[in-house]
Amino acid sequence: MYIKIKNKKIKILEYTKKTDRIKSLKFVLEPIDYGIKIPKKKLVNTYFFCQKVDVCITNKENIIIKMYESLKSEKRKFHWKSYNIYYLPLGTVKNMKIGDTLIPKEK
């Protein structure tokens, strides 16, 4: 699956297994060019991330309710109303705003 932001396609990997959700982007050294979607989660956790990431938090309808640009490692953020958490490459959320809808597409 992927999402399209402006003229850029970003591949999205959906992690539903517990081991994948825990690992996510931990200890990834090379710059990322893909995103990770973690459904049914309320806590943003960037412990052991080796690089800054953009984070987008959506509700059940995939409407953006909160965004963090260039979130450093070793941060935790909790949101009651969140449902999906997207970890995205740097510079992605500059072209989005709160209230936009993320529409994941298959190819």
Secondary structure, 3 states (H helix, E strand, C coil): CEEEECCEEEEEEECCCHHHHHHCCECCCCCCCEEEEEECCCEEECCCECCCEEEEEECCCCEEEEEEEEECCCCEEECCCCCEEEEECCCCHHHCCCCCECCCECC
